[in-house]
Amino acid sequence: MLALAFALPAQAQGPDTLIFGTTHERNSFAYAYSAEYLHQLCAEIRQRCQLQSLPGRRGAAMLADGSIAGELGRVREYLEKHPEYQRVEEPFITLRTYMFTRANRPQINHWSEVPAKVRTISYQRGVYYYQKRLEALQPHVQPHDVQTVSACLQMVLNERDQACLFDDGALSVESRALLSQGRLGHALDELNLHIYLGKDYAVLGPAIREAVRRLNAQGLKARLNKKYLTSP
C-alpha cells in the first residue's frame, strides 16, 4: 500500500483507497482522461485512489456525507452552491460544448441563436452548468434531462427534442458514431472543470493543489487532451 504523506482527520479515516466521483460515464472519453489524470495525481501525493462514475445527484450526496473524498469534473461555479467544499483552482480538464440537431434543421453556432432556432433541448442529467444555462432560457426553451449522452442524441434523432446539448468529453465511441446522422454547430463555449474535495478531506487540499500545478506544468493536461479529446 502506498503510504499517506499526511494524516487524515479522524472522521475521514477509512479504507486505504480514496474514492473520487465523476459524472462522466465509464465508456466516455472524459472518464478515461480523468482516470489517467487521477492515477498520475495520486502517484504524486503517494496515495492510492479510485475513480467512480456516479450520477450527478448521487455524487453530490456522497460528497456531502463523506462517502467519497472528492469529485472530478465540476464547474467553477459549483462552489457557489457548495461553499463548504474545497476547489482546486487550476482546472485539470477543458471540455467544449456543442448543440446537436437533426440534419433537416439549422446548426447552432452560438448561445444567442438558441431561442430562435430550437424550442426543446435535451441534456445529460446532473450537469449543473447545463441545467443553469438552459433554465435561464425559459420559457423560450424547454429543457429535458436524460440519463446519458447517447439518450440525448437519440432524443433528437427520434424527433422527441429539437437539440441535444453535450460536451466532447461525454462522448463515447458509440455516441460519437451518432453525430454523423445529424448536424453539429461550432463549439458554444469551453468548460474548465475542477477537482473538488469534501469538507472532511480538506487536509488533502495543499498537496493536491501543488500536484495539479506541477502536473499541468509538466504537460500532463495537454498530453491527455490530445490523447482523448479529439474534435467531434
ZAKEVO-316429 format. One line per field, with one value per residue (C-alpha): residue in three letters; x, y, z. Coordinates in Angstrom, 1 decimal. Example, Ala and Ser with C-alpha at 12.3 -4.5 7.8 and 13.67 -1.06 7.14 Angstrom:
<recs>
residuo	ALA;SER
X	12.3;13.7
Y	-4.5;-1.1
Z	7.8;7.1
</recs>
This chain:
<recs>
residuo	MET;LEU;ALA;LEU;ALA;PHE;ALA;LEU;PRO;ALA;GLN;ALA;GLN;GLY;PRO;ASP;THR;LEU;ILE;PHE;GLY;THR;THR;HIS;GLU;ARG;ASN;SER;PHE;ALA;TYR;ALA;TYR;SER;ALA;GLU;TYR;LEU;HIS;GLN;LEU;CYS;ALA;GLU;ILE;ARG;GLN;ARG;CYS;GLN;LEU;GLN;SER;LEU;PRO;GLY;ARG;ARG;GLY;ALA;ALA;MET;LEU;ALA;ASP;GLY;SER;ILE;ALA;GLY;GLU;LEU;GLY;ARG;VAL;ARG;GLU;TYR;LEU;GLU;LYS;HIS;PRO;GLU;TYR;GLN;ARG;VAL;GLU;GLU;PRO;PHE;ILE;THR;LEU;ARG;THR;TYR;MET;PHE;THR;ARG;ALA;ASN;ARG;PRO;GLN;ILE;ASN;HIS;TRP;SER;GLU;VAL;PRO;ALA;LYS;VAL;ARG;THR;ILE;SER;TYR;GLN;ARG;GLY;VAL;TYR;TYR;TYR;GLN;LYS;ARG;LEU;GLU;ALA;LEU;GLN;PRO;HIS;VAL;GLN;PRO;HIS;ASP;VAL;GLN;THR;VAL;SER;ALA;CYS;LEU;GLN;MET;VAL;LEU;ASN;GLU;ARG;ASP;GLN;ALA;CYS;LEU;PHE;ASP;ASP;GLY;ALA;LEU;SER;VAL;GLU;SER;ARG;ALA;LEU;LEU;SER;GLN;GLY;ARG;LEU;GLY;HIS;ALA;LEU;ASP;GLU;LEU;ASN;LEU;HIS;ILE;TYR;LEU;GLY;LYS;ASP;TYR;ALA;VAL;LEU;GLY;PRO;ALA;ILE;ARG;GLU;ALA;VAL;ARG;ARG;LEU;ASN;ALA;GLN;GLY;LEU;LYS;ALA;ARG;LEU;ASN;LYS;LYS;TYR;LEU;THR;SER;PRO
X	0.0;1.2;1.6;-0.1;2.3;-0.1;-2.7;-6.4;-8.8;-10.4;-13.8;-12.2;-10.4;-11.5;-10.1;-6.6;-8.1;-9.5;-12.6;-13.4;-16.6;-17.2;-20.5;-19.0;-19.9;-17.3;-17.2;-16.8;-13.6;-13.6;-13.8;-10.7;-9.0;-10.0;-8.9;-5.5;-5.1;-6.2;-3.7;-0.8;-2.1;-2.3;1.1;2.4;0.9;1.7;-1.8;-3.9;-7.1;-10.0;-12.5;-16.2;-18.8;-21.7;-24.9;-24.7;-27.1;-25.8;-22.2;-23.3;-25.0;-21.9;-19.6;-21.9;-21.9;-18.2;-18.6;-16.2;-13.2;-14.0;-15.3;-13.5;-15.2;-17.4;-17.5;-16.0;-19.5;-20.2;-18.5;-21.2;-23.7;-21.4;-19.1;-18.2;-16.1;-12.6;-12.0;-8.6;-8.2;-6.2;-8.5;-7.5;-9.5;-11.1;-14.2;-16.1;-19.9;-21.9;-25.5;-26.6;-29.7;-31.3;-30.0;-33.0;-32.6;-30.1;-27.0;-26.4;-23.1;-23.7;-25.8;-27.6;-29.0;-30.7;-34.1;-34.7;-33.8;-35.0;-37.7;-36.8;-33.4;-32.1;-29.1;-27.4;-28.9;-26.8;-24.7;-25.0;-23.8;-26.2;-29.1;-28.5;-27.7;-30.9;-33.1;-32.0;-33.6;-37.0;-39.8;-38.5;-36.7;-37.9;-35.0;-35.3;-32.7;-31.9;-29.7;-26.9;-25.4;-26.5;-30.0;-29.7;-28.6;-31.4;-34.0;-33.1;-32.8;-36.2;-37.7;-38.7;-36.4;-35.0;-31.5;-29.0;-26.5;-23.4;-19.6;-16.9;-15.7;-19.1;-18.9;-18.0;-17.1;-20.8;-22.3;-19.7;-21.0;-24.5;-23.2;-23.0;-26.8;-27.4;-25.8;-23.2;-22.5;-19.4;-18.3;-20.6;-18.0;-15.3;-15.7;-12.8;-13.6;-12.1;-11.4;-13.4;-12.7;-15.3;-15.1;-13.7;-10.8;-9.7;-6.3;-5.5;-6.0;-2.5;-0.8;-3.4;-3.2;0.5;0.5;-2.1;0.0;3.1;1.5;-0.1;3.3;4.8;2.3;0.0;-3.2;-2.0;-1.0;-4.3;-6.3;-4.5;-5.0;-8.7;-10.4;-10.2;-12.7;-16.1
Y	0.0;3.5;5.5;8.8;11.7;13.3;12.3;12.5;13.7;11.0;11.4;11.0;7.7;4.8;2.3;2.6;3.9;7.4;7.3;10.2;10.6;11.9;12.4;11.1;7.6;4.8;4.5;8.2;9.9;12.2;9.2;7.7;11.1;11.6;8.1;8.5;12.0;10.8;7.9;10.4;12.9;10.3;8.9;12.5;12.6;9.0;7.8;5.1;6.4;5.1;6.8;6.0;7.1;8.5;10.3;13.9;14.0;10.7;12.0;15.3;13.3;11.0;14.0;15.7;12.7;11.9;8.6;9.9;12.1;14.4;14.9;15.4;17.5;20.1;23.6;26.6;27.9;24.7;26.3;29.0;26.2;24.3;26.8;24.1;22.2;23.0;23.7;23.1;26.4;25.1;23.1;19.6;19.3;21.7;20.5;22.1;22.2;21.7;21.6;18.6;19.0;16.9;17.0;19.0;21.7;24.6;24.1;26.2;28.1;30.5;30.6;33.7;31.6;29.1;30.7;31.5;28.1;25.5;25.1;21.8;20.7;17.5;17.4;14.9;14.7;16.1;18.5;21.7;24.1;22.9;23.0;26.6;27.7;26.2;27.3;30.9;30.5;29.5;30.0;30.3;26.9;23.8;21.7;17.9;16.0;12.4;9.7;9.5;11.4;8.6;9.0;12.8;12.3;9.7;12.2;14.4;11.7;10.3;13.8;14.0;17.1;19.6;19.7;18.0;19.9;17.9;18.2;16.4;14.6;13.0;11.2;7.5;5.6;4.6;8.0;9.7;7.5;9.0;12.5;11.7;11.3;15.0;18.4;19.8;23.5;25.3;24.9;27.1;27.6;25.9;24.5;24.4;21.7;21.4;18.9;19.4;18.0;17.3;19.1;16.1;15.8;19.5;18.4;17.0;20.3;21.8;18.6;18.1;21.8;21.7;18.3;19.6;22.7;20.6;18.0;20.6;22.5;19.2;18.9;16.1;18.0;18.8;15.2;13.7;16.3;15.2;11.5;11.5;14.7;14.9;17.2;15.5
Z	0.0;-0.8;2.4;3.1;3.4;5.9;8.5;7.8;10.5;12.5;10.8;7.4;8.2;6.1;3.6;2.1;-1.1;-1.7;-3.8;-6.2;-8.2;-11.7;-13.6;-16.8;-17.9;-17.8;-21.5;-22.2;-23.3;-20.3;-17.9;-19.5;-19.3;-15.6;-14.6;-16.1;-14.6;-11.2;-11.3;-12.0;-9.4;-6.6;-7.5;-6.9;-3.4;-2.7;-2.2;-3.8;-5.4;-7.4;-9.8;-9.8;-12.4;-10.4;-11.4;-10.6;-7.7;-6.2;-6.4;-4.7;-1.9;-1.4;-1.2;1.3;3.6;3.2;1.3;-1.3;-0.9;-3.8;-7.3;-10.6;-13.2;-11.5;-12.9;-11.1;-10.2;-8.2;-5.2;-5.1;-4.4;-2.0;-0.2;2.3;-0.3;-1.4;-5.1;-6.7;-8.6;-11.5;-13.8;-14.7;-18.0;-20.5;-22.5;-25.4;-25.5;-28.7;-29.9;-32.0;-34.3;-36.9;-40.5;-41.7;-39.1;-38.9;-36.9;-33.8;-33.6;-30.6;-27.5;-28.8;-31.7;-29.4;-28.7;-32.4;-33.7;-31.1;-28.5;-26.8;-25.7;-24.1;-21.8;-19.5;-16.1;-13.2;-15.3;-13.2;-15.8;-18.5;-16.0;-15.1;-18.6;-20.0;-17.1;-18.0;-21.4;-20.2;-21.2;-24.7;-24.4;-22.6;-21.3;-20.7;-18.7;-19.8;-18.3;-20.9;-23.9;-26.2;-25.0;-25.5;-29.1;-29.7;-28.4;-31.3;-33.9;-32.8;-33.1;-29.4;-28.9;-31.4;-30.0;-27.6;-25.5;-24.7;-24.3;-26.3;-23.2;-22.6;-26.0;-26.3;-29.4;-29.7;-29.2;-31.5;-34.3;-33.9;-34.8;-38.5;-38.6;-37.7;-37.7;-35.3;-34.9;-33.7;-30.1;-27.9;-25.2;-23.2;-19.8;-17.4;-14.9;-11.4;-8.7;-5.5;-2.1;0.6;3.9;5.7;3.3;3.3;4.7;1.3;-0.4;-0.3;-1.6;-4.4;-5.4;-5.7;-7.5;-10.1;-10.7;-11.2;-13.4;-15.7;-15.9;-17.0;-19.8;-18.5;-19.3;-22.8;-23.5;-22.2;-24.2;-27.4;-26.5;-25.6;-26.6;-30.4;-32.1;-32.7
</recs>
